[in-house]
């Protein structure tokens, strides 16, 4: 065995000192009492004390913090090391010279001599403060990572560089249905749960990610453990160690099933929107805030008469009228606040006419920019219908309000929907208080428990009509009412409302009374008309009979000498016929509808003349009073007929005052261009029943033989013929007043020139006379009279036969033409005779010499009228007037 020399030992010691000087570890030797014996440069740098400051100092006071429990164990450490003779490693905090605390890792080795006796301790210290802080930070980071990873909803896992599963988050079970242990036992499970269509793509992605940088995120489907499909959003990031070498890849997998479902629904919604957009009947547009059309459907284009391509990019304001464009800025501001607008627009068709649309618009995002979505519906027809309905409603309201009936409309719950003004007047309500109110609150304020018939009909929804008298307990207005209920139904015959009408019967009943009175007057007038027609017909026939009797009787009276026994008999017959003629004239006067003649008359003069006649006959017991207007307007008419009418009234008045009394004759100018004559007495008066029949023909209250009953009837006929009126006012014990009203005439007619009574005297000659009459007795009697007068008669039975004779060449000297005949009659035959024989004189024979007969004579230049019945003397005189002298 070779022992080291001193030189070797010295060299070894030199190397040791050099190592102590250069080592980064703090090397400190301290004896058994804890005093520093050696302090290398690294110790100086680590603790801040120089070797001179540290040597000989107790290590406890030098680097052990006062509060550390290590201070009491330093000597025990040395004893333990020397006894066990083993090195130890500990970490604890130490204090530097500046007071700061560092964490050191100590390696302690016992020092002994050759005999093994303890000399002290050699300690090497490594400052591990930064390492400890980094380790603690890493530990805390790991804790935080695990806290996040273990509780995240995302499915996280870490695949090592060799493809092994390093770590997986517990949330994998929520996403896949499999726990972490299933993937740890079977790493290939990650790929097997992928959808078969997506699995190759996922495997390729993992392979490419292992060989290089990860690609962009990908999406794929997996099969959940319970069988349903889950969409995964996968993001793969590389993991590297502290030296930057690849250590695998970390994957984050997020369940996006809901998002994919939303995207699918959004896609379907977009497809539905596009379908609706393209197929909608209504027009749909999207336009920018500046008004440019960004999109529109075909319906909108058709609505305006353009194509979709022609309208894209156009300004929406070009489609509006000026009044609509004036509202656009305000509406756009409201849309910008998020409000959805429903407005009406007046728009212009391509052909230039204006139509109406209803638009619903809202603010949307289109291509990332704000825009307006608007739906348009053509409401032109609806506007027309609304206008028509408004006009109809206005007209209906006007008609309702114009009606005096109470009209109101109820819904099926009997609440007031509408009512007219008469309703509000009758009920004392207003539209504000009544509309929407139950009808029973207004028309049944007493609230009867038992419903009235009207209420029952309303509740049963049936048509109804009734008359409710004013005193009925359910009558709302206490007037006699006629109540109508009409159930208004729709097209399906279902009730929709109840129309009520309440009609006040007071005016109707008054009208009915007046109508009844008018009907009585009409019946009276018709009776008078019928009787007049009857009287006229009787008078015509009686005239013919009396004409034959009177004519033949007068001829025999003239031929027989007065002493002849038959002379007196024929005189008696003539007188009887004459009296019959007077009766006939009375009937004709009653039947007459027009004046015999018309001329301007002074009623005052007529009344004065009648007063003079009365004074000479019947006024010895009656006082006569004349109250005649001095400025009385003239009237036009037949003076004799009016005088006869006044005389009849005066006779009746005198008869009504058998003892004494006053008869007043008065005249005055009445209103509206009438002239009135009044005959008033203070007699016994008439009852209502007598007054109603006073003007009936042949009605009289006088005894037998004291009156014919034609007096007032003739007055009525005379006034009617003069277009006048007659009114009788009378009451028992109050006397009688008769008012005769005639239309005044404003102009004065010239007096007609008087006709000559006879022709100048001269020699007479026999005349050929043609008699035209439909009555055999008249023809025979007239022929006899003509022969007695020395004339040559011929006769025919009709106007048609007379015309035929004239057309065949007959030219008589005179024609005696009956006015009233069948066929053409006298009025139709006369003008034709004038055409055939304009120079032949004509005598128009009639028992009714009215104005029509006078006009006919004047118009056709006749010789004159021949009143029926006539005597031989009257016929001879007429012929003498028209007979010309013999040349």
SEGU-855603 format. One line per field, with one value per residue (C-alpha): residue in one letter; z, x, y. Coordinates in pm, whole numbers, padded with zeros to 5 digits. Layout:
SEGU-855603
residu (A,...)
Z (Z,...)
X (X,...)
Y (Y,...)
end
This chain:
SEGU-855603
residu (X,X,X,X,X,X,X,X,X,X,X,X,X,X,X,X,X,X,X,X,X,X,X,X,X,X,X,X,X,X,X,X,X,X,X,X,X,X,X,X,X,X,X,X,X,X,X,X,X,X,X,X,X,X,X,X,X,X,X,X,X,X,X,X,X,X,X,X,X,X,X,X,X,X,X,X,X,X,X,X,X,X,X,X,X,X,X,X,X,X,X,X,X,X,X,X,X,X,X,X,X,X,X,X,X,X,X,X,X,X,X,X,X,X,X,X,X,X,X,X,X,X,X,X,X,X,X,X,X,X,X,X,X,X,X,X,X,X,X,X,X,X,X,X,X,X,X,X,X,X,X,X,X,X,X,X,X,X,X,X,X,X,X,X,X,X,X,X,X,X,X,X,X,X,X,X,X,X,X,X,X,X,X,X,X,X,X,X,X,X,X,X,X,X,X,X,X,X,X,X,X,X,X,X,X,X,X,X,X,X,X,X,X,X,X,X,X,X,X,X,X,X,X,X,X,X,X,X,X,X,X,X,X,X,X,X,X,X,X,X,X,X,X,X,X,X,X,X,X,X,X,X,X,X,X,X,X,X,X,X,X,X,X,X,X,X,X,X,X,X,X,X,X,X,X,X,X,X,X,X,X,X,X,X,X,X,X,X,X,X,X,X,X,X,X,X,X,X,X,X,X,X,X,X,X,X,X,X,X,X,X,X,X,X,X,X,X,X,X,X,X,X,X,X,X,X,X,X,X,X,X,X,X,X,X,X,X,X,X,X,X,X,X,X,X,X,X,X,X,X,X,X,X,X,X,X,X,X,X,X,X,X,X,X,X,X,X,X,X,X,X,X,X,X,X,X,X,X,X,X,X,X,X,X,X,X,X,X,X,X,X,X,X,X,X,X,X,X,X,X,X,X,X,X,X,X,X,X,X,X,X,X,X,X,X,X,X,X,X,X,X,X,X,X,X,X,X,X,X,X,X,X,X,X,X,X,X,X,X,X,X,X,X,X,X,X,X,X,X,X,X,X,X,X,X,X,X,X,X,X,X,X,X,X,X,X,X,X,X,X,X,X,X,X,X,X,X,X,X,X,X,X,X,X,X,X,X,X,X,X,X,X,X,X,X,X,X,X,X,X,X,X,X,X,X,X,X,X,X,X,X,X,X,X,X,X,X,X,X,X,X,X,X,X,X,X,X,X,X,X,X,X,X,X,X,X,X,X,X,X,X,X,X,X,X,X,X,X,X,X,X,X,X,X,X,X,X,X,X,X,X,X,X,X,X,X,X,X,X,X,X,X,X,X,X,X,X,X,X,X,X,X,X,X,X,X,X,X,X,X,X,X,X,X,X,X,X,X,X,X,X,X,X,X,X,X,X,X,X,X,X,X,X,X,X,X,X,X,X,X,X,X,X,X,X,X,X,X,X,X,X,X,X,X,X,X,X,X,X,X,X,X,X,X,X,X,X,X,X,X,X,X,X,X,X,X,X,X,X,X,X,X,X,X,X,X,X,X,X,X,X,X,X,X,X,X,X,X,X,X,X,X,X,X,X,X,X,X,X,X,X,X,X,X,X,X,X,X,X,X,X,X,X,X,X,X,X,X,X,X,X,X,X,X,X,X,X,X,X,X,X,X,X,X,X,X,X,X,X,X,X,X,X,X,X,X,X,X,X,X,X,X,X,X,X,X,X,X,X,X,X,X,X,X,X,X,X,X,X,X,X,X,X,X,X,X,X,X,X,X,X,X,X,X,X,X,X,X,X,X,X,X,X,X,X,X,X,X,X,X,X,X,X,X,X,X,X,X,X,X,X,X,X,X,X,X,X,X,X,X,X,X,X,X,X,X,X,X,X,X,X,X,X,X,X,X,X,X,X,X,X,X,X,X,X,X,X,X,X,X,X,X,X,X,X,X,X,X,X,X,X,X,X,X,X,X,X,X,X,X,X,X,X,X,X,X,X,X,X,X,X,X,X,X,X,X,X,X,X,X,X,X,X,X,X,X,X)
Z (00000,-00101,00132,-00005,00036,00186,-00160,-00263,00041,-00019,-00381,-00275,-00020,-00285,-00515,-00229,-00147,-00515,-00525,-00215,-00372,-00702,-00602,-00618,-00294,00034,00234,00604,00876,01236,01552,01812,01987,01675,01589,01231,01142,00759,00524,00149,-00109,-00207,00162,00152,-00156,-00021,00331,00287,00556,00473,00601,00862,00988,00997,01137,01508,01519,01644,01339,01531,01578,01230,00990,01199,01227,01590,01558,01400,01614,01458,01699,01984,01767,01612,01872,01862,01487,01542,01810,01592,01297,01494,01655,01337,01124,00835,00616,00635,00404,00527,00402,00621,00615,00686,00748,00544,00677,00544,00737,00436,00451,00200,00173,00173,00116,00356,00312,00651,00695,01037,01075,01290,01352,01283,01603,01508,01761,01649,01542,01397,01094,00733,00573,00209,00140,-00186,-00217,-00336,-00280,-00652,-00715,-00428,-00548,-00902,-00767,-00548,-00840,-01052,-00778,-00741,-01119,-01131,-00857,-01042,-01370,-01213,-01036,-01370,-01580,-01336,-01321,-01675,-01897,-02186,-02247,-02199,-02248,-02293,-02534,-02475,-02738,-02770,-02817,-02460,-02260,-02001,-01848,-01914,-01746,-01553,-01777,-02041,-01882,-01922,-02290,-02393,-02124,-02047,-01726,-01729,-01631,-01953,-02164,-01942,-01987,-02360,-02526,-02864,-02732,-02828,-03196,-03178,-03041,-03344,-03605,-03881,-04141,-03936,-03791,-04080,-04071,-03692,-03715,-03992,-03786,-03482,-03700,-03864,-03530,-03387,-03676,-03684,-03585,-03529,-03800,-03754,-03523,-03658,-03588,-03582,-03437,-03163,-03040,-02677,-02457,-02440,-02821,-02907,-03132,-02999,-03206,-03090,-03156,-03135,-03075,-03052,-02909,-02883,-02541,-02492,-02202,-02031,-02306,-02581,-02694,-02806,-02515,-02681,-02749,-02538,-02680,-02582,-02699,-02653,-02689,-02963,-03021,-02912,-03134,-03431,-03365,-03350,-03672,-03831,-03709,-03822,-04162,-04178,-04057,-04324,-04581,-04456,-04459,-04811,-04916,-04751,-04893,-05247,-05232,-05013,-05156,-04971,-05089,-04880,-04910,-04731,-04777,-04632,-04397,-04699,-04872,-05129,-05205,-05105,-05159,-05255,-05358,-05678,-05510,-05427,-05782,-05931,-05692,-05843,-06204,-06227,-06235,-05936,-06129,-06231,-05872,-05698,-05598,-05651,-05389,-05197,-05198,-05576,-05515,-05270,-05317,-05181,-04876,-04780,-04829,-04595,-04315,-04388,-04166,-03854,-03913,-03971,-03635,-03461,-03635,-03519,-03158,-03211,-03255,-03499,-03715,-03888,-04127,-04441,-04755,-05076,-05351,-05725,-05978,-06282,-06492,-06283,-06072,-05691,-05483,-05108,-04911,-04547,-04433,-04121,-04076,-03824,-03789,-03873,-03944,-04308,-04415,-04086,-04146,-04009,-04255,-04263,-04324,-04445,-04537,-04779,-04850,-05118,-04934,-05220,-05237,-04859,-04852,-05113,-04909,-04594,-04771,-04899,-04552,-04402,-04654,-04581,-04207,-04253,-04465,-04216,-03929,-04120,-04193,-03832,-03699,-03946,-03822,-03550,-03435,-03149,-03312,-03135,-03192,-02919,-02905,-02803,-02438,-02482,-02457,-02665,-02976,-03160,-03122,-03301,-03172,-03103,-02858,-02663,-02662,-02543,-02272,-02164,-02215,-02419,-02646,-02388,-02109,-02313,-02561,-02410,-02130,-02077,-02218,-01895,-01705,-01931,-02026,-01702,-01424,-01179,-01236,-01257,-01157,-01423,-01772,-02003,-02343,-02518,-02282,-02334,-02712,-02683,-02464,-02699,-03003,-03210,-03427,-03237,-03276,-03026,-02944,-02593,-02465,-02271,-01938,-01969,-01662,-01884,-02118,-02103,-02245,-02148,-02504,-02716,-02887,-03167,-03084,-03345,-03278,-03574,-03521,-03747,-03877,-04063,-04380,-04180,-04035,-03690,-03478,-03446,-03310,-03225,-03402,-03197,-03323,-03097,-03292,-03125,-03237,-03137,-03477,-03660,-03475,-03539,-03906,-03903,-03764,-04022,-04293,-04180,-04201,-04545,-04648,-04533,-04731,-05029,-04998,-04976,-05284,-05467,-05363,-05489,-05808,-05862,-05787,-06019,-06296,-06225,-06219,-06547,-06713,-06578,-06682,-07036,-07074,-06906,-07135,-07434,-07293,-07183,-07512,-07710,-07475,-07456,-07828,-07935,-07661,-07760,-08126,-08044,-07813,-08104,-08364,-08155,-08081,-07716,-07708,-07831,-07556,-07613,-07598,-07218,-07195,-07414,-07211,-06896,-07061,-07168,-06815,-06666,-06914,-06833,-06460,-06535,-06730,-06424,-06217,-06486,-06481,-06104,-06156,-06427,-06200,-05935,-06188,-06349,-06295,-06488,-06516,-06789,-06858,-06709,-06668,-06413,-06118,-05814,-05518,-05333,-05615,-05612,-05232,-05250,-05520,-05313,-05007,-05199,-05305,-04947,-04811,-05042,-04946,-04630,-04404,-04212,-03902,-03958,-03935,-04230,-04181,-04472,-04396,-04741,-04799,-05001,-05186,-05266,-05548,-05847,-05919,-06241,-06283,-06356,-06187,-06199,-06051,-05767,-05700,-05691,-05444,-05214,-05226,-05126,-04825,-04726,-04750,-04529,-04281,-04263,-04215,-03924,-03748,-03739,-03469,-03506,-03560,-03758,-04105,-04188,-04539,-04541,-04783,-04742,-04923,-04775,-04774,-05067,-05334,-05220,-05195,-04928,-04896,-04562,-04484,-04107,-03904,-03534,-03571,-03407,-03558,-03657,-03471,-03577,-03751,-03948,-04032,-04177,-04415,-04483,-04842,-04940,-05225,-05115,-04744,-04552,-04198,-04321,-04324,-04625,-04903,-04749,-04922,-05188,-05012,-05313,-05178,-05012,-05264,-05543,-05347,-05324,-05697,-05790,-05577,-05719,-06073,-05981,-05835,-05500,-05153,-04913,-04535,-04287,-03916,-03689,-03348,-03174,-03037,-03188,-03533,-03866,-04069,-04432,-04593,-04971,-05101,-05465,-05639,-05709,-06061,-06102,-06444,-06579,-06894,-07149,-07164,-07464,-07739,-07706,-07966,-08166,-08051,-08410,-08771,-08972,-09099,-09444,-09639,-09495,-09682,-09591,-09471,-09527,-09172,-09091,-08740,-08586,-08261,-08127,-07952,-08166,-07968,-08019,-08391,-08442,-08221,-08386,-08734,-08635,-08497,-08810,-09037,-08820,-08868,-09246,-09283,-09452,-09199,-09244,-08961,-08885,-08562,-08534,-08625,-08843,-09048,-09086,-09218,-09463,-09595,-09633,-09810,-10054,-10154,-09909,-09839,-09575,-09487,-09112,-08899,-08553,-08385,-08049,-07830,-07625,-07854,-07867,-08105,-08231,-08046,-08113,-08019,-08265,-08545,-08539,-08667,-08945,-09060,-09070,-09304,-09535,-09523,-09374,-09473,-09315,-08983,-08693,-08379,-08100,-07895,-07535,-07200,-07036,-07159,-06977,-07066,-07280,-07499,-07522,-07619,-07885,-08039,-08035,-08172,-08472,-08564,-08484,-08498,-08129,-07857,-07851,-07487,-07426,-07380,-07624,-07748,-08101,-08032,-07913,-08218,-08459,-08301,-08336,-08700,-08761,-08617,-08863,-09168,-09433,-09636,-09970,-10251)
X (00000,00139,00077,00037,00325,00305,00325,00026,-00161,-00073,-00188,-00511,-00572,-00505,-00766,-01016,-00969,-01010,-01335,-01463,-01385,-01563,-01856,-02199,-02292,-02236,-01987,-01977,-01793,-01892,-01767,-01954,-02041,-02197,-01925,-01826,-01483,-01500,-01699,-01652,-01730,-02060,-02166,-02070,-02289,-02579,-02602,-02426,-02160,-01789,-01561,-01410,-01762,-01876,-01574,-01603,-01967,-02233,-02419,-02743,-02703,-02570,-02822,-03098,-03411,-03498,-03848,-03741,-03771,-03444,-03237,-03299,-03205,-02876,-02656,-02879,-02821,-02443,-02468,-02701,-02470,-02164,-02344,-02504,-02212,-02456,-02516,-02856,-03061,-03305,-03477,-03552,-03561,-03247,-03182,-02946,-02745,-03002,-03277,-03442,-03548,-03442,-03520,-03212,-03159,-02881,-02659,-02489,-02188,-02020,-01642,-01418,-01045,-00842,-00971,-01329,-01387,-01630,-01485,-01789,-02017,-01956,-02268,-02341,-02640,-02832,-03064,-03390,-03611,-03683,-03716,-03961,-04159,-04174,-04275,-04542,-04670,-04676,-04863,-05114,-05153,-05207,-05469,-05641,-05624,-05771,-06038,-06136,-06088,-06273,-06569,-06581,-06873,-06635,-06493,-06113,-05840,-05459,-05303,-04934,-04661,-04694,-05070,-05150,-05429,-05259,-05563,-05936,-06188,-06479,-06721,-06664,-06939,-07187,-07095,-07046,-07223,-06896,-06689,-06316,-06228,-06387,-06150,-05851,-05915,-05999,-05826,-05970,-06319,-06261,-06271,-06534,-06801,-06759,-07034,-06937,-06957,-06729,-06486,-06232,-06211,-06151,-05879,-05702,-05722,-05559,-05290,-05209,-05216,-04963,-04725,-04745,-04936,-05310,-05551,-05851,-06132,-06354,-06704,-06816,-07085,-07053,-07293,-07388,-07392,-07775,-07794,-07871,-07647,-07423,-07250,-06889,-06684,-06320,-06016,-05671,-05362,-05004,-04843,-04467,-04228,-04000,-03746,-04004,-04018,-04361,-04534,-04866,-05180,-05456,-05813,-06119,-06451,-06766,-07121,-07279,-07587,-07816,-07633,-07647,-08016,-08061,-07864,-08078,-08394,-08252,-08178,-08527,-08666,-08467,-08598,-08953,-08904,-08770,-09063,-09307,-09118,-09142,-09487,-09671,-09979,-09889,-09600,-09279,-08986,-08658,-08519,-08229,-08265,-08199,-08504,-08333,-08506,-08267,-08502,-08866,-09093,-09287,-09617,-09491,-09365,-09698,-09884,-09706,-09701,-09321,-09086,-08869,-08553,-08688,-08765,-08446,-08238,-08519,-08608,-08919,-09036,-09079,-09370,-09555,-09775,-09655,-09882,-09747,-09384,-09444,-09502,-09193,-08936,-09153,-09236,-08868,-08775,-09033,-08901,-08547,-08667,-08772,-09142,-09340,-09562,-09886,-09976,-10174,-10002,-10117,-09899,-09866,-09907,-09685,-09984,-10018,-10326,-10321,-10407,-10407,-10188,-10161,-09799,-09657,-09289,-09012,-08635,-08413,-08047,-07978,-07624,-07494,-07663,-07992,-08279,-08661,-08874,-09222,-09528,-09774,-10135,-10349,-10652,-10800,-11112,-11135,-11110,-11383,-11593,-11520,-11614,-11931,-12001,-11933,-12169,-12425,-12379,-12406,-12716,-12855,-12781,-12936,-13242,-13259,-13217,-13472,-13727,-13964,-13979,-13755,-13503,-13221,-13002,-12919,-12658,-12759,-12692,-12945,-12688,-12739,-12519,-12673,-12971,-13123,-13192,-13555,-13436,-13220,-13499,-13757,-13534,-13353,-13013,-12701,-12493,-12212,-12439,-12653,-12426,-12310,-12566,-12822,-13155,-13336,-13151,-13305,-13648,-13718,-13600,-13846,-13683,-13997,-13936,-14167,-14035,-14267,-14367,-14099,-13829,-13941,-13927,-13576,-13458,-13614,-13470,-13786,-13958,-14232,-14497,-14741,-14937,-14874,-15114,-14997,-15128,-14950,-14723,-14424,-14469,-14140,-14266,-14637,-14756,-14949,-14677,-14651,-14342,-14151,-13866,-13667,-13396,-13100,-12928,-12607,-12559,-12578,-12915,-12765,-12892,-12640,-12843,-13192,-13346,-13613,-13862,-14104,-14359,-14576,-14930,-15063,-14993,-15099,-15424,-15481,-15403,-15644,-15916,-15839,-15823,-16159,-16299,-16144,-16281,-16624,-16581,-16462,-16756,-16980,-16814,-16840,-17205,-17264,-17077,-17284,-17605,-17504,-17434,-17766,-17945,-17785,-17890,-18245,-18262,-18148,-18414,-18681,-18597,-18659,-18997,-19101,-18978,-19213,-19506,-19441,-19380,-19699,-19909,-19788,-19866,-20226,-20272,-20170,-20387,-20706,-20919,-20951,-21316,-21239,-21295,-20947,-20765,-20770,-20664,-20358,-20273,-20281,-20053,-19811,-19805,-19739,-19457,-19317,-19323,-19151,-18891,-18826,-18769,-18533,-18341,-18304,-18160,-17931,-17820,-17733,-17555,-17366,-16986,-16906,-17063,-17317,-17128,-16824,-16772,-16632,-16871,-16909,-17019,-17129,-17377,-17513,-17564,-17734,-17975,-18061,-18112,-18363,-18556,-18562,-18681,-18983,-19075,-18958,-18776,-19075,-18969,-18593,-18341,-18100,-17744,-17506,-17130,-16976,-16608,-16575,-16259,-16375,-16189,-16399,-16455,-16525,-16833,-17201,-17392,-17731,-17593,-17418,-17730,-17938,-17689,-17697,-18076,-18094,-17869,-18080,-18406,-18257,-18138,-18484,-18645,-18405,-18537,-18919,-18978,-18707,-18339,-18064,-17942,-17596,-17454,-17083,-16793,-16416,-16088,-15937,-15575,-15396,-15609,-15954,-16278,-16522,-16901,-17059,-17426,-17483,-17800,-17885,-18123,-18151,-17832,-17761,-17650,-17330,-17524,-17734,-17424,-17246,-17544,-17645,-17520,-17651,-17907,-18269,-18172,-18395,-18516,-18825,-19169,-19330,-19397,-19171,-18845,-18684,-18350,-18160,-18083,-17743,-17660,-17704,-17488,-17215,-17239,-17232,-16919,-16748,-16826,-16661,-16350,-16458,-16514,-16804,-16774,-17062,-17013,-17306,-17399,-17737,-17854,-17551,-17687,-17524,-17252,-17185,-16858,-16839,-16481,-16411,-16080,-16037,-15958,-15689,-15787,-16108,-16263,-16439,-16814,-16920,-17123,-17495,-17643,-17935,-18275,-18416,-18329,-18454,-18812,-18853,-19036,-18996,-18966,-18999,-18671,-18536,-18446,-18239,-18315,-18032,-18142,-18115,-18459,-18758,-19006,-18792,-18751,-19126,-19229,-18977,-19089,-19454,-19356,-19158,-19448,-19684,-19443,-19444,-19102,-18987,-18830,-18615,-18449,-18171,-18093,-17714,-17434,-17271,-17594,-17621,-17263,-17337,-17640,-17431,-17153,-17415,-17510,-17781,-17767,-18031,-18105,-18073,-17948,-18099,-17821,-17870,-17559,-17594,-17600,-17415,-17119,-16972,-17237,-17304,-16950,-16792,-17042,-17044,-16686,-16732,-17057,-16866,-16611,-16879,-17123,-16954,-17244,-17531,-17664,-17675,-17891,-17729,-18013,-17926,-18090,-17753,-17642,-17309,-16987,-16868,-17179,-17127,-16761,-16861,-17111,-16860,-16571,-16759,-16980,-17318,-17643,-17691,-17824,-18174,-18253,-18458,-18752,-18872,-19217,-19333,-19306,-18940,-18849,-19022,-18843,-18499,-18565,-18683,-18352,-18146,-18380,-18251,-18495,-18624,-18439)
Y (00000,00334,00624,00978,01208,01551,01691,01491,01600,01956,01935,01771,02046,02304,02149,02135,02501,02588,02385,02564,02896,02819,02604,02778,02603,02778,02562,02628,02439,02483,02312,02126,02451,02589,02845,02904,02773,02801,03040,03022,03297,03135,03165,03530,03584,03381,03527,03862,03818,03827,03552,03788,03872,03509,03322,03247,03361,03128,03003,03029,03404,03451,03290,03134,03357,03436,03295,02967,02657,02535,02743,02499,02203,02318,02146,01845,01827,01816,01551,01345,01365,01264,00974,00839,00948,00986,01285,01457,01683,01940,02255,02552,02925,03129,03494,03704,03995,04244,04061,03903,03540,03279,02909,02689,02320,02197,01897,01827,01594,01516,01592,01358,01307,00995,00845,00916,01180,01451,01776,01952,01968,02053,02201,02288,02512,02569,02870,02709,03010,03064,02691,02661,02962,02821,02479,02634,02842,02529,02346,02623,02641,02267,02295,02573,02383,02073,02278,02434,02122,01900,02136,02270,02172,02121,01774,01817,01556,01536,01293,01227,01221,00847,00864,00764,00930,01148,01314,01360,01592,01441,01638,01372,01168,01453,01493,01128,00928,00742,00802,00888,00529,00396,00607,00525,00152,00185,00484,00384,00462,00824,00728,00455,00693,00918,00907,00662,00938,01167,00906,00900,01277,01276,01005,01199,01514,01352,01198,01530,01709,01461,01519,01893,02203,02177,02283,02506,02388,02113,01990,01629,01405,01143,00878,00933,00626,00643,00649,01011,01214,01491,01758,01837,02149,02027,02251,02088,02268,02131,02075,02123,02056,02310,02273,02325,01966,01824,01656,01571,01770,01903,01894,02096,01950,02153,02017,02235,02021,02304,02546,02311,02256,02632,02669,02401,02570,02903,02753,02608,02939,03120,02875,02925,03301,03286,03067,03304,03598,03463,03303,03555,03720,04039,04249,04227,04465,04539,04887,05083,05376,05596,05447,05221,04892,04612,04320,04264,03982,03936,04024,04375,04421,04306,04532,04833,04711,04662,04361,04275,04355,04697,04790,04676,04977,05227,05486,05377,05739,05725,05487,05716,06019,06353,06340,05995,06104,06398,06146,05931,06115,06096,05731,05647,05805,05590,05276,05358,05341,04979,05048,04834,05055,04972,05255,05326,05455,05618,05470,05520,05240,05224,05333,05649,05587,05599,05297,05231,04989,04893,04849,04686,04780,04712,04762,04462,04388,04309,04226,04364,04700,04838,04817,04826,04517,04609,04401,04564,04471,04634,04772,04973,04758,04756,05135,05155,04914,05113,05435,05271,05135,05478,05636,05367,05418,05794,05753,05502,05738,06026,05814,05701,06055,06190,05940,06049,05686,05572,05335,05151,04845,04591,04319,03969,04059,04342,04618,04932,04941,05236,05466,05761,06110,06029,05762,06007,06267,06016,05864,06181,06017,06094,05869,05871,05748,05507,05327,04997,05017,04737,04848,04755,05027,05291,05159,04969,05197,05039,04699,04483,04123,03978,04060,04247,04099,04301,04173,03816,03859,04007,03720,03463,03645,03637,03895,04072,04340,04482,04797,04928,05190,05493,05359,05022,04971,04881,05176,05373,05703,05699,05746,05498,05295,05046,04835,04635,04392,04260,03997,04080,03765,03689,03486,03163,03270,03320,03613,03896,04189,04313,04613,04790,05051,05241,05441,05704,05628,05970,06136,05819,05804,06172,06111,05820,06043,06309,06043,05908,06260,06304,05969,06078,06398,06197,05966,06272,06419,06089,06064,06414,06331,06019,06199,06480,06231,06063,06398,06498,06176,06202,06567,06479,06208,06423,06710,06487,06370,06716,06862,06641,06713,07087,07121,06943,07106,07454,07381,07279,07583,07808,07629,07599,07908,08004,07903,07553,07290,07140,07475,07487,07123,07185,07497,07285,07028,07305,07452,07108,07051,07397,07318,06988,07184,07401,07084,06955,07285,07248,06901,07037,07316,07056,06836,07122,07115,07432,07774,07835,08153,08318,08686,08924,08962,09185,08971,09283,09362,09007,09016,09360,09233,08924,09145,09363,09052,08925,09261,09247,08890,08711,08960,09100,08900,08887,09171,09191,09317,09387,09391,09430,09505,09829,09718,09366,09196,09083,08714,08527,08311,08265,08546,08372,08052,08238,08448,08129,07972,08279,08286,07918,07991,08293,08095,07821,08087,08251,07907,07842,08162,08109,08372,08633,08669,08835,08745,08880,08897,08980,08986,09021,08972,08655,08544,08372,08544,08434,08631,08523,08569,08481,08403,08392,08342,08331,08041,07702,07564,07202,06894,06719,06443,06693,06900,06595,06529,06889,06895,06555,06577,06530,06542,06786,06842,07029,06878,06712,06957,07226,07145,06928,06881,07018,07368,07306,07035,07290,07539,07275,07198,07566,07631,07328,07446,07780,07608,07743,07606,07593,07553,07526,07602,07528,07400,07355,07693,07872,07952,07865,08035,07940,08058,08071,08114,08198,08272,08643,08763,09026,09167,09313,09160,09382,09341,09129,09297,09217,08985,09121,09002,08981,09027,09325,09269,09123,08858,08505,08180,07811,07655,07307,07202,06891,06763,06548,06379,06026,06042,05936,06155,06467,06402,06345,06641,06875,06775,06846,07190,07274,07182,07392,07684,07634,07474,07154,06912,06602,06405,06156,05964,06030,06263,05999,05966,06348,06365,06087,06283,06598,06409,06272,06627,06735,07112,07214,07574,07506,07215,07154,06946,06771,06809,06490,06183,05849,05812,06138,06335,06701,06816,06569,06622,07005,07067,06809,06977,07306,07146,07004,07300,07606,07840,07640,07789,07543,07551,07349,07192,07103,07082,07171,07511,07520,07697,07407,07444,07821,07772,07521,07766,08051,07846,07703,07998,07842,08039,07984,07756,07606,07518,07204,07170,07435,07545,07613,07986,07953,07741,07983,08281,08113,08035,08391,08521,08323,08346,08569,08800,08669,08847)
end
